Amino acid sequence: MKKISCLAVLLIAAMQLNAQTSVLFRVKYLPYHTYSSTTKMGMNIEMDYDGDPQTLKQIKASGAQLPIIMKVETDLNSDVKTRAFNLNHEVPFTMSIQQSRPKLIVNGRATPVPDGASNQIVYGKYSQAGKVNIDAIQGKVLTDSAKSAVIGLIKTIQANVEFPKLPIKVGDSFAQESDMDVPIPGFNAKMLMKITYKLLSITNGKATFNMDFVTTIDKKSAAAGMDIAGTGNGKFVYDIGANCAESMNETINMTYVRPMPQQNVSMKGKVQMTMEQQVVLK
């Protein structure tokens, strides 16, 4: 009985020690490695109209089936090959990005999409803090808009997590905020996204985080009456030894409204965005 009690005490002590262990998380890219990532993105949109009965009657008479249900799927794959440190201790890389043609289904019917597929070769450097600097894009003039577009793709491909500057332990949380274009046809506005990360566990060198999302409209960029809001959740696994993300999945549900004063109606509906990502280090 005494042996069992001692064993229980040791187990409890070990669990407490593990829970109190703090880790300094940093995103670092290693020289002479290849980071291969696969990203699957999906979006389900429900779109309806509300307002002037006569206008709604005209919309339906035109053959529109309301509500409009849209489903969009696309794949984004990349290979990042790093080279030796340069004199500034940065890690040069060559990134190959392959984006598939989106698949669009509207009210149960497959709908042709203009060829949105693209293949790009990007040259750049990672700083010691994991920040990306773009040097060139094969076959393109490196304008500010082209650079911003590629950096946006890279942020989608690579988990864009801003870790705290101090070590954290299991149970700790931290948050970051960002903005993005509202992903709904007809919206010319930005939405704000707050992501709260909570460290759930550290097992076999892998840290698992829970993610909670809160989205709101950016009122500075939105027209009067335009609104979007929602919440979501996900999981993020980080490889401590490799200093990089291993996997991430997330689901965000939102509702929206967009006034159309010239037609005396408002567009309204729901949106669900999903993303699944895997990274393999070679």
C-alpha positions as CSV (number, residue, x, y, z in Angstrom):
1,M,0.0,0.0,0.0
2,K,2.9,2.3,0.9
3,K,4.5,1.6,-2.5
4,I,1.3,2.5,-4.3
5,S,1.0,5.7,-2.4
6,C,4.6,6.7,-3.2
7,L,4.1,5.9,-6.9
8,A,1.0,8.1,-6.9
9,V,2.9,11.0,-5.4
10,L,5.6,10.6,-8.0
11,L,3.1,10.6,-10.8
12,I,1.4,13.7,-9.5
13,A,4.7,15.5,-9.0
14,A,5.7,14.6,-12.6
15,M,2.4,15.9,-13.9
16,Q,2.8,19.2,-12.0
17,L,6.4,19.6,-13.3
18,N,5.3,19.0,-16.9
19,A,2.4,21.6,-16.4
20,Q,4.9,24.1,-15.1
21,T,7.5,23.7,-17.8
22,S,7.8,26.9,-19.8
23,V,8.9,26.9,-23.5
24,L,10.1,29.8,-25.6
25,F,8.3,29.4,-29.0
26,R,10.0,30.8,-32.1
27,V,9.5,30.2,-35.8
28,K,12.9,29.5,-37.3
29,Y,13.8,28.0,-40.7
30,L,16.8,25.7,-40.9
31,P,19.4,25.8,-43.7
32,Y,19.5,22.9,-46.2
33,H,16.0,21.7,-45.5
34,T,12.8,21.4,-47.6
35,Y,9.4,22.4,-46.1
36,S,6.5,20.8,-48.0
37,S,3.0,22.0,-47.1
38,T,-0.4,21.1,-48.4
39,T,-3.3,23.4,-47.7
40,K,-7.0,22.6,-48.4
41,M,-9.4,25.6,-48.2
42,G,-13.2,25.5,-48.4
43,M,-16.0,28.0,-48.2
44,N,-19.7,27.5,-47.9
45,I,-21.8,30.6,-48.7
46,E,-25.6,31.0,-48.2
47,M,-26.9,34.2,-49.9
48,D,-30.4,35.6,-49.7
49,Y,-32.1,39.0,-50.1
50,D,-34.5,40.9,-47.9
51,G,-36.4,44.1,-48.5
52,D,-38.8,45.5,-51.1
53,P,-41.3,42.8,-52.2
54,Q,-41.5,44.0,-55.8
55,T,-37.7,43.9,-56.2
56,L,-37.6,40.4,-54.6
57,K,-40.3,39.3,-57.1
58,Q,-38.2,40.6,-60.0
59,I,-35.1,38.8,-58.7
60,K,-37.0,35.5,-58.6
61,A,-38.6,36.1,-62.0
62,S,-35.2,36.4,-63.5
63,G,-34.6,32.8,-62.7
64,A,-32.6,33.2,-59.5
65,Q,-33.1,30.4,-57.0
66,L,-33.1,31.8,-53.5
67,P,-31.3,31.3,-51.3
68,I,-28.2,30.9,-53.4
69,I,-26.0,28.1,-51.9
70,M,-22.3,28.2,-53.1
71,K,-19.5,25.9,-52.2
72,V,-15.9,26.7,-53.1
73,E,-12.8,24.4,-52.7
74,T,-9.2,25.0,-53.6
75,D,-5.8,23.5,-52.9
76,L,-2.6,25.3,-52.2
77,N,0.7,23.4,-52.2
78,S,4.3,24.6,-51.7
79,D,7.9,23.5,-51.4
80,V,10.4,25.7,-49.7
81,K,14.0,24.8,-50.2
82,T,16.5,26.6,-47.9
83,R,20.2,27.2,-48.4
84,A,23.1,28.1,-46.2
85,F,23.1,31.2,-43.9
86,N,24.2,34.4,-45.6
87,L,26.5,37.0,-44.1
88,N,23.5,38.6,-42.2
89,H,22.6,35.2,-40.8
90,E,19.5,35.1,-42.9
91,V,18.3,31.9,-44.6
92,P,17.9,32.2,-48.4
93,F,15.1,30.1,-49.9
94,T,13.4,29.2,-53.1
95,M,9.7,28.6,-52.9
96,S,7.5,26.8,-55.4
97,I,3.8,27.5,-55.0
98,Q,1.1,25.6,-56.9
99,Q,-2.5,26.8,-56.6
100,S,-5.2,24.6,-58.1
101,R,-8.2,25.8,-60.1
102,P,-11.1,26.5,-57.6
103,K,-14.0,24.1,-57.7
104,L,-17.4,26.0,-57.5
105,I,-20.8,24.4,-56.9
106,V,-23.9,26.7,-57.1
107,N,-27.2,25.3,-55.8
108,G,-25.9,21.8,-56.4
109,R,-24.5,22.3,-59.9
110,A,-20.9,22.5,-60.8
111,T,-20.1,25.9,-62.3
112,P,-17.1,26.6,-64.6
113,V,-14.5,28.9,-63.0
114,P,-12.0,31.0,-65.0
115,D,-8.6,29.4,-64.7
116,G,-7.5,30.5,-61.3
117,A,-4.7,28.0,-61.1
118,S,-1.2,29.4,-60.8
119,N,2.4,28.2,-60.4
120,Q,5.0,30.6,-59.0
121,I,8.6,30.5,-58.1
122,V,9.6,32.9,-55.4
123,Y,13.1,33.8,-54.1
124,G,13.7,35.4,-50.7
125,K,15.2,35.2,-47.3
126,Y,14.0,34.4,-43.8
127,S,15.3,36.5,-40.9
128,Q,16.4,35.1,-37.6
129,A,12.9,36.0,-36.3
130,G,11.2,34.1,-39.1
131,K,10.2,37.2,-41.1
132,V,9.9,36.9,-44.9
133,N,11.7,39.2,-47.3
134,I,10.9,38.7,-51.0
135,D,13.8,39.3,-53.5
136,A,12.2,38.2,-56.8
137,I,9.3,36.4,-58.4
138,Q,10.2,34.4,-61.5
139,G,8.7,35.9,-64.6
140,K,7.2,39.0,-62.9
141,V,8.3,42.6,-62.1
142,L,8.6,42.9,-58.3
143,T,6.1,45.7,-57.7
144,D,4.7,46.4,-54.3
145,S,1.3,44.9,-55.3
146,A,3.0,41.7,-56.6
147,K,5.1,41.4,-53.4
148,S,2.0,41.9,-51.2
149,A,0.1,39.3,-53.1
150,V,2.9,36.7,-52.7
151,I,3.3,37.6,-49.0
152,G,-0.4,37.0,-48.5
153,L,-0.1,33.6,-50.1
154,I,2.9,32.8,-47.9
155,K,1.0,33.7,-44.8
156,T,-1.8,31.4,-45.9
157,I,0.7,28.5,-46.6
158,Q,2.7,29.0,-43.4
159,A,1.1,29.3,-40.0
160,N,1.3,33.1,-39.4
161,V,1.5,32.8,-35.6
162,E,3.1,35.6,-33.6
163,F,4.4,33.9,-30.4
164,P,4.9,35.9,-27.2
165,K,8.5,37.1,-26.5
166,L,8.5,35.3,-23.2
167,P,8.3,31.5,-22.5
168,I,4.8,30.1,-21.9
169,K,3.5,26.9,-20.2
170,V,0.6,24.6,-20.6
171,G,-2.6,26.6,-19.8
172,D,-1.2,29.9,-20.9
173,S,-3.0,32.0,-23.7
174,F,-2.0,34.7,-26.1
175,A,-3.8,36.6,-28.8
176,Q,-3.0,38.3,-32.1
177,E,-5.1,40.4,-34.5
178,S,-5.1,40.7,-38.3
179,D,-7.3,41.9,-41.1
180,M,-8.4,40.3,-44.4
181,D,-10.7,41.0,-47.3
182,V,-14.3,40.0,-46.7
183,P,-14.6,36.7,-48.7
184,I,-18.0,37.3,-50.1
185,P,-18.8,38.4,-53.7
186,G,-19.9,42.1,-53.8
187,F,-18.2,43.1,-50.5
188,N,-15.4,45.7,-50.9
189,A,-14.4,45.8,-47.3
190,K,-12.0,44.4,-44.7
191,M,-12.8,42.3,-41.7
192,L,-10.9,42.2,-38.5
193,M,-9.9,38.8,-36.9
194,K,-8.8,38.2,-33.4
195,I,-7.2,34.7,-32.7
196,T,-6.6,33.5,-29.2
197,Y,-4.2,30.6,-28.8
198,K,-4.2,28.4,-25.7
199,L,-1.4,25.9,-25.1
200,L,-3.2,22.6,-24.3
201,S,-0.3,20.1,-24.0
202,I,3.3,19.3,-24.8
203,T,3.9,15.7,-25.7
204,N,6.8,14.0,-27.4
205,G,8.2,17.4,-28.5
206,K,4.9,18.5,-30.0
207,A,2.9,21.4,-28.6
208,T,-0.8,21.5,-29.2
209,F,-2.7,24.8,-29.2
210,N,-6.4,25.5,-29.2
211,M,-7.5,28.4,-31.4
212,D,-10.6,30.6,-30.9
213,F,-11.5,33.1,-33.6
214,V,-13.7,36.3,-33.4
215,T,-14.4,38.3,-36.6
216,T,-15.9,41.7,-37.0
217,I,-16.3,44.2,-39.8
218,D,-13.6,46.9,-40.2
219,K,-15.9,49.9,-40.0
220,K,-13.3,52.1,-41.6
221,S,-13.5,50.2,-44.8
222,A,-17.2,49.3,-44.8
223,A,-20.1,51.2,-46.3
224,A,-22.9,52.2,-44.0
225,G,-25.0,49.3,-42.8
226,M,-22.5,46.7,-44.0
227,D,-21.7,44.1,-41.4
228,I,-20.1,40.7,-40.8
229,A,-19.5,38.9,-37.6
230,G,-18.6,35.4,-36.4
231,T,-16.7,33.0,-34.3
232,G,-14.6,29.8,-34.9
233,N,-12.2,27.4,-33.5
234,G,-9.3,25.1,-34.5
235,K,-6.2,23.2,-33.5
236,F,-2.6,24.0,-34.1
237,V,0.4,21.6,-33.6
238,Y,3.9,23.0,-33.4
239,D,7.1,20.9,-33.6
240,I,9.4,22.3,-30.9
241,G,12.6,20.7,-32.2
242,A,12.0,21.9,-35.8
243,N,10.7,25.3,-34.7
244,C,7.8,25.2,-37.2
245,A,4.2,24.3,-37.5
246,E,3.3,20.7,-38.2
247,S,-0.5,21.0,-38.8
248,M,-3.4,23.3,-38.4
249,N,-7.1,23.1,-38.9
250,E,-9.8,25.7,-38.4
251,T,-13.5,26.4,-39.0
252,I,-15.0,29.9,-38.8
253,N,-18.8,30.6,-39.1
254,M,-20.1,34.1,-39.9
255,T,-23.3,36.0,-40.7
256,Y,-23.3,39.0,-42.9
257,V,-25.5,41.8,-44.3
258,R,-24.9,44.2,-47.2
259,P,-27.4,47.0,-47.9
260,M,-28.2,47.6,-51.6
261,P,-30.0,51.0,-51.4
262,Q,-30.5,51.4,-55.1
263,Q,-32.5,48.2,-55.3
264,N,-34.2,48.7,-51.9
265,V,-33.0,45.3,-50.6
266,S,-30.2,43.9,-48.4
267,M,-28.0,40.9,-49.2
268,K,-27.7,38.7,-46.2
269,G,-26.6,35.2,-45.3
270,K,-24.1,32.9,-43.7
271,V,-20.5,31.9,-44.5
272,Q,-18.4,29.0,-43.3
273,M,-14.6,29.0,-43.9
274,T,-12.5,25.9,-43.3
275,M,-8.8,25.2,-43.7
276,E,-6.7,22.1,-43.2
277,Q,-2.9,22.2,-43.4
278,Q,0.0,19.8,-43.1
279,V,3.7,20.5,-43.2
280,V,6.5,17.9,-43.7
281,L,10.1,18.8,-43.0
282,K,12.7,17.0,-45.1
